[in-house]
Amino acid sequence: MAEPRWDVQCLDPFGRDRALTVLVERGRVVLVPPPGASAVLSMQQIKRLRQALDQAAGRASEP
């Protein structure tokens, strides 16, 4: 089965569309930034990131 994965849309500092990726790997939550390691998020995108991290944390704590 594939590891759980969530993509959160965002912008880079130049206004280009990018995505933060949240995934669970071997019981750990991994946050993969967009190229350039910068992300600009709106309030809506921050809420989506929080939801993705909460879901990933729940999956990471499963046996």
ChimeraX commands (.cxc) that place a marker at each C-alpha (Angstrom):
marker #1 position 0.00,0.00,0.00 radius 0.5
marker #1 position 1.28,3.49,-0.83 radius 0.5
marker #1 position 2.19,5.79,2.01 radius 0.5
marker #1 position -0.41,8.48,2.82 radius 0.5
marker #1 position 0.27,11.77,1.00 radius 0.5
marker #1 position -1.30,15.22,1.03 radius 0.5
marker #1 position -0.47,18.12,-1.29 radius 0.5
marker #1 position -1.15,21.66,-0.10 radius 0.5
marker #1 position -1.18,24.29,-2.83 radius 0.5
marker #1 position 0.86,27.44,-2.18 radius 0.5
marker #1 position 2.91,30.08,-3.97 radius 0.5
marker #1 position 6.64,30.67,-4.04 radius 0.5
marker #1 position 7.96,34.17,-3.20 radius 0.5
marker #1 position 7.63,35.10,-6.90 radius 0.5
marker #1 position 3.93,34.22,-7.06 radius 0.5
marker #1 position 4.31,30.95,-8.97 radius 0.5
marker #1 position 2.02,28.02,-8.12 radius 0.5
marker #1 position 3.76,25.41,-5.98 radius 0.5
marker #1 position 2.81,22.75,-3.43 radius 0.5
marker #1 position 3.95,21.59,-0.02 radius 0.5
marker #1 position 3.78,17.83,0.30 radius 0.5
marker #1 position 3.03,16.07,3.59 radius 0.5
marker #1 position 3.61,12.35,3.79 radius 0.5
marker #1 position 4.10,9.59,6.33 radius 0.5
marker #1 position 7.17,7.43,6.01 radius 0.5
marker #1 position 8.08,4.71,8.50 radius 0.5
marker #1 position 6.00,6.27,11.26 radius 0.5
marker #1 position 7.32,9.81,10.72 radius 0.5
marker #1 position 5.68,12.86,9.18 radius 0.5
marker #1 position 7.71,14.33,6.31 radius 0.5
marker #1 position 7.12,17.87,5.04 radius 0.5
marker #1 position 8.55,18.37,1.55 radius 0.5
marker #1 position 8.82,22.03,0.55 radius 0.5
marker #1 position 8.48,23.27,-3.01 radius 0.5
marker #1 position 11.63,23.88,-5.06 radius 0.5
marker #1 position 13.56,26.76,-3.52 radius 0.5
marker #1 position 12.40,25.73,-0.01 radius 0.5
marker #1 position 10.03,28.70,0.35 radius 0.5
marker #1 position 6.25,28.74,0.47 radius 0.5
marker #1 position 3.78,31.60,0.74 radius 0.5
marker #1 position 0.43,30.47,2.13 radius 0.5
marker #1 position -2.95,32.15,2.43 radius 0.5
marker #1 position -5.07,31.60,5.52 radius 0.5
marker #1 position -7.05,28.95,3.62 radius 0.5
marker #1 position -3.84,27.16,2.65 radius 0.5
marker #1 position -2.58,27.33,6.25 radius 0.5
marker #1 position -5.80,25.62,7.38 radius 0.5
marker #1 position -5.30,22.92,4.74 radius 0.5
marker #1 position -1.69,22.42,5.86 radius 0.5
marker #1 position -2.81,22.10,9.48 radius 0.5
marker #1 position -5.42,19.50,8.48 radius 0.5
marker #1 position -2.86,17.55,6.46 radius 0.5
marker #1 position -0.36,17.58,9.34 radius 0.5
marker #1 position -3.05,16.46,11.81 radius 0.5
marker #1 position -4.06,13.59,9.53 radius 0.5
marker #1 position -0.45,12.60,8.91 radius 0.5
marker #1 position 0.32,12.67,12.64 radius 0.5
marker #1 position -2.63,10.34,13.24 radius 0.5
marker #1 position -1.37,7.93,10.58 radius 0.5
marker #1 position 2.21,8.09,11.88 radius 0.5
marker #1 position 1.09,7.06,15.35 radius 0.5
marker #1 position -0.76,3.96,14.07 radius 0.5
marker #1 position 1.03,0.69,14.80 radius 0.5
marker link #1:1,2 radius 0.2
marker link #1:2,3 radius 0.2
marker link #1:3,4 radius 0.2
marker link #1:4,5 radius 0.2
marker link #1:5,6 radius 0.2
marker link #1:6,7 radius 0.2
marker link #1:7,8 radius 0.2
marker link #1:8,9 radius 0.2
marker link #1:9,10 radius 0.2
marker link #1:10,11 radius 0.2
marker link #1:11,12 radius 0.2
marker link #1:12,13 radius 0.2
marker link #1:13,14 radius 0.2
marker link #1:14,15 radius 0.2
marker link #1:15,16 radius 0.2
marker link #1:16,17 radius 0.2
marker link #1:17,18 radius 0.2
marker link #1:18,19 radius 0.2
marker link #1:19,20 radius 0.2
marker link #1:20,21 radius 0.2
marker link #1:21,22 radius 0.2
marker link #1:22,23 radius 0.2
marker link #1:23,24 radius 0.2
marker link #1:24,25 radius 0.2
marker link #1:25,26 radius 0.2
marker link #1:26,27 radius 0.2
marker link #1:27,28 radius 0.2
marker link #1:28,29 radius 0.2
marker link #1:29,30 radius 0.2
marker link #1:30,31 radius 0.2
marker link #1:31,32 radius 0.2
marker link #1:32,33 radius 0.2
marker link #1:33,34 radius 0.2
marker link #1:34,35 radius 0.2
marker link #1:35,36 radius 0.2
marker link #1:36,37 radius 0.2
marker link #1:37,38 radius 0.2
marker link #1:38,39 radius 0.2
marker link #1:39,40 radius 0.2
marker link #1:40,41 radius 0.2
marker link #1:41,42 radius 0.2
marker link #1:42,43 radius 0.2
marker link #1:43,44 radius 0.2
marker link #1:44,45 radius 0.2
marker link #1:45,46 radius 0.2
marker link #1:46,47 radius 0.2
marker link #1:47,48 radius 0.2
marker link #1:48,49 radius 0.2
marker link #1:49,50 radius 0.2
marker link #1:50,51 radius 0.2
marker link #1:51,52 radius 0.2
marker link #1:52,53 radius 0.2
marker link #1:53,54 radius 0.2
marker link #1:54,55 radius 0.2
marker link #1:55,56 radius 0.2
marker link #1:56,57 radius 0.2
marker link #1:57,58 radius 0.2
marker link #1:58,59 radius 0.2
marker link #1:59,60 radius 0.2
marker link #1:60,61 radius 0.2
marker link #1:61,62 radius 0.2
marker link #1:62,63 radius 0.2
view
